[in-house]
């Protein structure tokens, strides 16, 4: 009778074979240097207005065998807020982002399978914030862990920092005297309405022609004298008629 090994024994054997295979691979694999970067930078705009977006970029220069990394980006939650789903990481891998809403965003990225580690100048993460209040908004990378293809690690502290000045939005003051399309007359020095205020033409009037009574002072004097003579004559005639009636 053929005896089949129990399921527990098969599980132990599989684990042992798997462990030996991993050990053999580690023994035969060439040694790798620890992952490293020659410089880390954080770039942010120098100033924005309240309500404007702020793009923050974390980059590494001279990366060597960067298979995975875990970094933190700090910010001031009183001045800026992280835009949801705005974090961008390199293509060709898996990423995870966690924002504690208290001032720290954690960004984790790893390559997959047999993909080689990142090398050279690499943008590690691009984050977009919204300015919510005026002030100097600081950004920094306080910690970062680099992981190589052979699982060796290297750590960075105070890797990079930058600051953005957030200013209040300047609004134009309201006009003091909004117009409704009509124009009110402007008073003159003596309290009368300015020429043209009543709709009449404000062009200068023409002078009276020759022979007009109002054309010269002499004409006016002649008119007054003639009027006085007419009145005197009328009074004389009236007085003569009354005297004639009285004498009858």
Residue pairs with C-beta under 8 A, 6 or more apart in sequence:
5 13
29 150
31 150
32 65
32 148
32 149
32 150
32 152
33 64
33 65
33 148
33 152
34 146
34 148
34 152
34 153
34 154
35 63
35 64
35 65
35 66
35 67
35 117
35 146
35 147
35 148
35 152
35 153
35 154
36 62
36 63
36 64
36 65
36 146
36 154
37 60
37 61
37 62
37 63
37 64
37 66
37 146
37 156
38 61
38 62
39 60
39 61
39 62
40 58
40 59
40 60
40 61
40 141
40 144
40 156
40 159
40 160
41 57
41 58
41 59
41 60
41 61
41 160
42 56
42 57
42 58
42 59
42 73
42 139
42 140
42 141
42 159
42 160
42 161
42 162
43 56
43 57
43 59
43 162
44 54
44 55
44 56
44 57
44 139
44 162
44 163
44 164
45 54
45 55
45 164
46 164
46 165
47 164
47 165
47 166
47 167
48 54
48 131
48 164
48 165
48 166
48 167
49 131
49 166
49 167
49 168
49 169
50 131
50 132
50 133
50 134
50 166
50 167
50 168
50 169
51 130
51 131
51 132
51 169
52 130
52 131
53 83
53 128
53 129
53 130
53 131
54 80
54 128
54 129
54 130
54 131
54 137
54 164
55 126
55 127
55 128
56 73
56 75
56 126
56 127
56 128
56 129
56 139
56 162
57 123
57 125
57 126
57 127
58 71
58 73
58 107
58 123
58 124
58 125
58 126
58 127
58 141
58 160
59 121
59 122
59 123
59 124
60 66
60 121
60 122
60 124
61 121
62 120
62 121
63 117
63 118
63 119
63 120
63 121
63 122
64 117
64 119
65 117
65 119
65 148
65 149
66 117
66 118
66 119
66 122
66 146
66 147
66 148
67 110
67 111
67 115
67 116
67 117
67 118
67 147
67 148
67 149
68 108
68 109
68 110
68 111
68 146
68 147
69 108
69 109
69 110
69 124
69 144
69 145
69 146
69 147
70 106
70 107
70 108
70 144
70 145
70 147
71 106
71 107
71 124
71 125
71 141
71 143
71 144
71 145
71 159
72 104
72 105
72 106
72 107
72 141
72 142
72 143
72 144
73 104
73 105
73 107
73 125
73 127
73 139
73 140
73 141
74 103
74 104
74 105
74 138
74 139
74 140
74 141
74 142
75 82
75 103
75 104
75 105
75 129
75 137
75 138
75 139
76 103
76 135
76 137
76 138
77 101
77 102
77 103
78 132
78 133
78 135
79 131
79 132
79 133
79 134
79 135
79 136
79 137
79 166
80 129
80 130
80 131
80 132
80 137
80 164
80 166
81 129
81 130
81 132
82 99
82 101
82 105
82 127
82 128
82 129
83 128
83 129
83 130
86 127
86 128
87 95
87 97
87 105
87 107
87 125
87 126
87 127
87 128
88 125
88 126
89 95
89 107
89 109
89 124
89 125
90 109
90 118
90 122
90 123
90 124
92 111
92 112
92 115
93 109
93 110
93 111
93 112
93 115
94 109
94 110
94 112
95 107
95 108
95 109
95 110
96 107
96 108
96 109
97 105
97 106
97 107
97 108
98 105
98 106
99 105
99 106
100 106
105 127
107 124
107 125
107 127
109 124
109 125
110 147
111 117
111 118
111 149
116 149
117 148
117 149
129 137
131 137
131 164
131 166
133 166
134 166
134 167
134 168
135 165
135 166
136 163
136 164
136 165
136 166
137 163
137 164
137 165
137 166
138 161
138 162
138 163
139 161
139 162
139 163
139 164
140 158
140 160
140 161
140 162
141 156
141 158
141 159
141 160
141 161
142 157
142 158
142 159
143 155
143 156
143 157
143 159
144 155
144 156
144 159
145 153
145 154
145 155
145 156
146 153
146 154
146 155
146 156
147 153
148 154
185 193
185 194
185 196
185 197
185 198
186 194
186 197
187 193
187 194
188 194
194 202
195 202
196 202
207 215
208 214
208 215
209 215
212 219
213 219
213 220
213 223
214 220
